[in-house]
Amino acid sequence: MAELNVPVNAATTAGGEPIPTVIVDDAHLVYRIYGAGSGVAGSPASALRRIVTREPQKPTLREVHAVKGVSFTAYRGEAIGLIGSNGSGKSTLLRAIAGLMPVNRGAIYTQGQPSLLGVNAALLGDLSGERNVVLGCLAMGMSREQARKATSEILAFSGINERDDFASLPMRTYSSGMQARLRFSISAAKKHDVLLIDEALATGDSRFRRRSEQRIRELRADAGTVFLVSHSISSIRDTCERSIWLESGVIRADGPTDEVTKTYENYMASR
């Protein structure tokens, strides 16, 4: 079972007990990738030869053990940074917590329905930014009246309405940074039991990152739990008191952010 290291800032019951929101218990996550293999067999030359000779392609199955026996408990009121090098299993773990990927072994327990916000979150390119905000609010369970009242605030937070009335233009005309800011602004307009943020702040400018970090602190103060995946160690330090370092699918460190990030930076510098 996940070890219970209770943080100082965790919300507690009237009896002083911390309130868990996510329990990850010896979780293993495996990708199964179907394809034609790799190397020479998968080269353009070999593909052309198969077309000319009508030679059938032999399918292969490859398994990637992305997360290997991870255990931890998250509590209400926490903001937790997930750090690690590329391919360490951070995004895979978030998808599993959100219920988008099954656990192959072990278990993940959550309070309520976690909300995953990533750089690839769906927005409708043919609709205006303003219309996407309304639809996003409705999808999060707001009433039409609540969505209408929240729209101007969300657009102001994202900075979209500062750019020549971009709010009325189709989303396909937005830069990737503008889209990322709008995704975060929509998601952060509602209180979440568990909010999972996967590199969604990476494309924002410094002013928007400061606003986003403040909003994450407000969400946490409202007794929610926030997970932040980011390659920006400064954003993790500014936002999260606790950090978990994943490497090659296993937890290398879990504790106060200053200690964990320093250990991680020393490891990366030595590679």
ZAMARGU-4260 file (C-alpha; in steps of 0.2 Angstrom, whole numbers, plus 5000, padded with zeros to 4 digits):
<rodrens>
0) 5000/5000/5000 | 5006/5018/4997 | 5016/5025/5011 | 5007/5040/5020 | 5018/5054/5021
5) 5006/5068/5026 | 5011/5086/5021 | 5010/5101/5032 | 4998/5110/5020 | 4986/5096/5018
10) 4967/5099/5022 | 4961/5089/5037 | 4944/5083/5044 | 4937/5091/5060 | 4947/5077/5069
15) 4963/5082/5061 | 4964/5068/5049 | 4971/5072/5031 | 4959/5069/5017 | 4966/5058/5003
20) 4961/5062/4985 | 4972/5050/4975 | 4980/5034/4981 | 4991/5025/4969 | 4995/5007/4975
25) 5009/4998/4966 | 5003/5003/4949 | 5010/4996/4934 | 5006/5003/4917 | 5010/4994/4900
30) 5008/5001/4883 | 5006/4988/4869 | 5012/4995/4852 | 5007/4985/4836 | 5017/4988/4821
35) 5030/4982/4808 | 5045/4982/4819 | 5059/4994/4818 | 5076/4995/4810 | 5079/4989/4792
40) 5063/4980/4792 | 5053/4996/4794 | 5064/5007/4782 | 5057/5016/4767 | 5067/5004/4756
45) 5059/4989/4763 | 5042/4996/4762 | 5044/4999/4744 | 5051/4982/4741 | 5035/4974/4749
50) 5024/4985/4738 | 5033/4979/4722 | 5034/4961/4727 | 5017/4961/4736 | 5026/4953/4751
55) 5014/4953/4766 | 5019/4964/4781 | 5023/4954/4796 | 5015/4963/4811 | 5024/4964/4828
60) 5019/4967/4845 | 5030/4978/4857 | 5027/4981/4875 | 5033/4996/4884 | 5032/4995/4903
65) 5030/5014/4906 | 5026/5014/4925 | 5033/5001/4937 | 5026/4998/4954 | 5022/5016/4958
70) 5014/5020/4975 | 5010/5037/4984 | 4995/5046/4992 | 4990/5064/4988 | 4979/5074/4999
75) 4967/5088/4998 | 4976/5105/4998 | 4991/5099/4990 | 5000/5105/4974 | 5012/5091/4968
80) 5025/5093/4954 | 5029/5078/4944 | 5046/5079/4936 | 5058/5067/4927 | 5067/5066/4910
85) 5057/5062/4894 | 5049/5045/4894 | 5050/5043/4912 | 5031/5039/4914 | 5024/5056/4920
90) 5011/5059/4907 | 5006/5040/4907 | 5003/5041/4926 | 4992/5056/4924 | 4982/5048/4911
95) 4979/5033/4922 | 4974/5044/4937 | 4962/5053/4925 | 4955/5035/4921 | 4960/5036/4903
100) 4972/5021/4904 | 4969/5005/4913 | 4981/4999/4926 | 4989/4982/4922 | 4993/4978/4940
105) 4990/4987/4956 | 4976/5000/4958 | 4973/5019/4958 | 4959/5026/4969 | 4952/5044/4967
110) 4940/5055/4975 | 4927/5061/4962 | 4932/5063/4944 | 4950/5070/4940 | 4951/5082/4926
115) 4966/5081/4914 | 4972/5097/4906 | 4985/5094/4893 | 4992/5103/4878 | 4982/5092/4866
120) 4965/5096/4875 | 4951/5097/4862 | 4946/5114/4855 | 4935/5116/4840 | 4945/5125/4827
125) 4930/5131/4817 | 4922/5139/4832 | 4927/5156/4839 | 4937/5157/4855 | 4922/5164/4864
130) 4911/5150/4858 | 4924/5137/4864 | 4924/5145/4881 | 4905/5143/4883 | 4906/5125/4877
135) 4920/5121/4889 | 4911/5128/4903 | 4895/5118/4899 | 4906/5102/4897 | 4912/5105/4915
140) 4894/5105/4922 | 4891/5124/4922 | 4873/5130/4918 | 4871/5141/4903 | 4869/5156/4914
145) 4885/5152/4924 | 4894/5149/4907 | 4889/5166/4901 | 4895/5175/4917 | 4911/5166/4917
150) 4916/5169/4898 | 4922/5187/4900 | 4933/5183/4915 | 4940/5167/4907 | 4945/5177/4891
155) 4952/5191/4902 | 4963/5178/4911 | 4969/5171/4895 | 4974/5187/4888 | 4965/5183/4872
160) 4954/5198/4872 | 4969/5209/4873 | 4974/5204/4855 | 4963/5214/4842 | 4946/5205/4847
165) 4954/5187/4844 | 4939/5180/4855 | 4928/5182/4840 | 4940/5173/4828 | 4940/5154/4824
170) 4952/5144/4835 | 4962/5139/4820 | 4968/5156/4818 | 4976/5156/4836 | 4994/5152/4839
175) 4999/5137/4849 | 5003/5148/4864 | 4986/5157/4863 | 4977/5140/4862 | 4986/5133/4877
180) 4982/5149/4888 | 4964/5147/4883 | 4963/5129/4888 | 4971/5132/4905 | 4959/5147/4908
185) 4944/5137/4904 | 4949/5122/4915 | 4954/5133/4929 | 4938/5142/4930 | 4930/5128/4940
190) 4935/5121/4956 | 4941/5103/4954 | 4943/5089/4967 | 4959/5084/4957 | 4966/5094/4943
195) 4980/5086/4932 | 4990/5098/4922 | 5002/5091/4909 | 5014/5104/4902 | 4999/5115/4898
200) 5008/5131/4904 | 5024/5128/4894 | 5019/5139/4879 | 5013/5154/4889 | 5023/5170/4892
205) 5030/5175/4909 | 5015/5186/4913 | 5003/5172/4910 | 5013/5159/4919 | 5013/5170/4935
210) 4994/5172/4933 | 4993/5153/4931 | 5004/5149/4946 | 4993/5160/4957 | 4977/5152/4950
215) 4985/5135/4955 | 4988/5141/4972 | 4970/5147/4973 | 4963/5130/4967 | 4974/5121/4980
220) 4968/5133/4994 | 4950/5129/4990 | 4955/5111/4996 | 4958/5104/4979 | 4973/5094/4973
225) 4983/5099/4959 | 4996/5089/4949 | 5008/5098/4938 | 5019/5090/4925 | 5032/5102/4919
230) 5050/5102/4912 | 5051/5120/4920 | 5059/5117/4937 | 5056/5135/4941 | 5037/5133/4939
235) 5037/5118/4950 | 5046/5127/4963 | 5035/5142/4962 | 5019/5132/4963 | 5022/5115/4972
240) 5027/5112/4990 | 5029/5093/4986 | 5037/5085/4971 | 5038/5067/4964 | 5053/5062/4953
245) 5049/5048/4941 | 5063/5040/4931 | 5062/5025/4920 | 5044/5022/4927 | 5049/5021/4945
250) 5049/5034/4959 | 5066/5040/4963 | 5061/5053/4976 | 5045/5060/4984 | 5046/5074/4996
255) 5048/5093/4998 | 5050/5102/4981 | 5067/5110/4985 | 5075/5094/4990 | 5068/5083/4976
260) 5071/5096/4962 | 5089/5099/4969 | 5092/5080/4968 | 5085/5079/4951 | 5095/5093/4944
265) 5111/5085/4951 | 5107/5069/4943 | 5103/5077/4926 | 5119/5087/4927 | 5129/5071/4930
270) 5123/5062/4914
</rodrens>
